[in-house]
C-alpha cells in the first residue's frame, strides 16, 4: 500500500465543510489542511536530497510525490493537534 493510499484510508475526523447535508466521502479537515499546506514539490525534492532518498526518474518522480504527500499530511496532523 502506498503512502497516498494509507493517508486516504486514515482520513477520520471533522469535516472541512460541515453543514446540514452530509456528503458521502467528503473532504475531512485533515485533507483540507494537507491540500493547503505550504509545502512544495521543491521542498519534497530537497528533503529527499538531504536525507538520502531517490530522486531519479521523470519529474516529478514517484518518490518525490510520495514524500510530498507524507510531508503535507504531517503538516495537517500538526495543525489538527494544535
Helices and strands as residue ranges (DSSP letters): H 3-9, H 29-35, H 41-50, H 62-81
